[in-house]
Amino acid sequence: MQLDLTYLGTGPDAWGGVRAAFHATTELHRDDFSITYNQVVAGRHHAIGTTLRVEIDIQAVQGELPKA
């Protein structure tokens, strides 16, 4: 699986730190997990579609590496 990552920028946060923001997306294919698009799931419902889109919003806070 590969994530398509977008850098959204860097700025100060409310606690005096520096944050960077990212947005990542990918698609999972049901057949990669041996799930067919018409498989009956819990509640007798049918799964719809063969792909699942995953979106992740990430904030990273700048810090210092621990001393070895």
C-alpha positions in Angstrom: 0.0 0.0 0.0 1.3 3.4 -0.9 0.1 6.8 0.6 -0.3 9.9 -1.5 1.0 12.6 0.9 0.4 16.3 0.6 2.3 18.8 2.8 -0.2 21.5 4.0 2.3 23.9 5.7 4.0 24.7 9.0 3.0 27.2 11.7 3.0 27.9 15.4 0.6 26.2 17.8 -1.1 27.5 20.9 1.6 26.1 23.2 4.6 27.8 21.6 5.6 24.8 19.5 5.8 24.4 15.7 3.5 22.1 13.8 3.5 20.7 10.3 0.3 19.5 8.7 -0.1 16.7 6.1 -3.0 15.0 4.3 -2.6 11.4 3.0 -4.9 9.2 0.9 -4.9 5.7 -0.4 -7.2 3.1 -1.7 -7.7 -0.5 -0.4 -9.0 -3.1 -2.8 -11.4 -5.6 -1.2 -10.1 -8.4 -3.5 -6.6 -8.0 -1.9 -8.2 -9.3 1.3 -10.3 -12.0 -0.4 -13.5 -10.1 0.1 -15.7 -9.9 -3.0 -17.8 -6.9 -3.7 -21.1 -8.8 -3.4 -20.2 -10.7 -0.2 -23.0 -10.6 2.4 -21.8 -9.0 5.6 -23.3 -8.7 9.1 -27.0 -7.8 9.1 -27.5 -9.5 5.7 -26.3 -6.4 3.9 -24.2 -6.5 0.8 -20.8 -4.8 0.6 -20.9 -2.1 -2.2 -17.9 -1.4 -4.4 -14.6 -3.1 -4.7 -12.4 -0.3 -3.2 -12.2 1.7 0.0 -10.8 5.2 0.1 -8.7 6.0 3.2 -8.0 9.7 4.1 -5.6 10.6 7.0 -5.0 14.1 8.5 -1.7 14.3 10.3 -0.1 17.0 12.5 3.5 16.6 13.5 5.0 18.6 16.4 8.7 19.7 16.1 10.7 18.4 19.0 14.2 17.2 20.0 15.5 13.7 19.6 16.3 11.9 22.9 19.9 11.9 23.9 21.6 8.6 23.5 
